[in-house]
Amino acid sequence: MTDFIEKLKNAAAEFLFTVRCPYCSKVIKRSEYACCECKNKFPETSVKEYAVGGHICAAPFPYEGIFKNALYAFKFKCRGGYSKQLAFMIVQSVNEVYNGEHFDIITCVPIHKKALKQRGYNQSELLARDCANIMGVPFVQTLEKIKENKIQHNLKSNERAQNVKGVYRIIDKKAVDGKKVLIIDDVITTGNTLGECARILMKYNCKKVSCATLCAVIIK
Ligand SMILES: [Zn+2]
């Protein structure tokens, strides 16, 4: 009987804590971060882009195909549970692009409290917290979004810089003073959002701002 109960408990745990591949949603082993098929599609090298202001941004994936799907599910289909697996890939990319450089703190691009209420989580914060855990660097919430703006990717490129002005504000000046900061977002497109966040962090005496995202829109 005890054996039976034990088996039942294990089956329930397997069912409740099913781990899926973030890129195709196939069930995978708990120790894995993606299925073999998807791993074969991973690019060999990271994407290196630049946020406005010249801050480097490391991303493991281009914003297309299975990577775009993973980001969509993570952000809009309540698949916040993918965070650890996705953060694992961001950390690999950070190590590659920044060559093992040390960061004092990790932070994230914030979302407006209305969006937070609707979605229940800030996707960039989940990624940043998991990256911080993996890298052994403290996570600090340094910025807040004080104004709702239009969605960046619906705008023409000349409207995007204007759209992020006055949208973010520092909440922890002491935490960034003299620090090397790594800021995480889910995707970089034109780099205006990360650029604006970096500008504010630099204004409050940050030593250096480096960026990392899961996906990068490759500007041709
Ligand atoms: Zn897969």
Residues whose N, C-alpha, C, O or C-beta is under 5 A from the ligand:
A	BS01	ZN	C21 Y23 C24 C35 C38
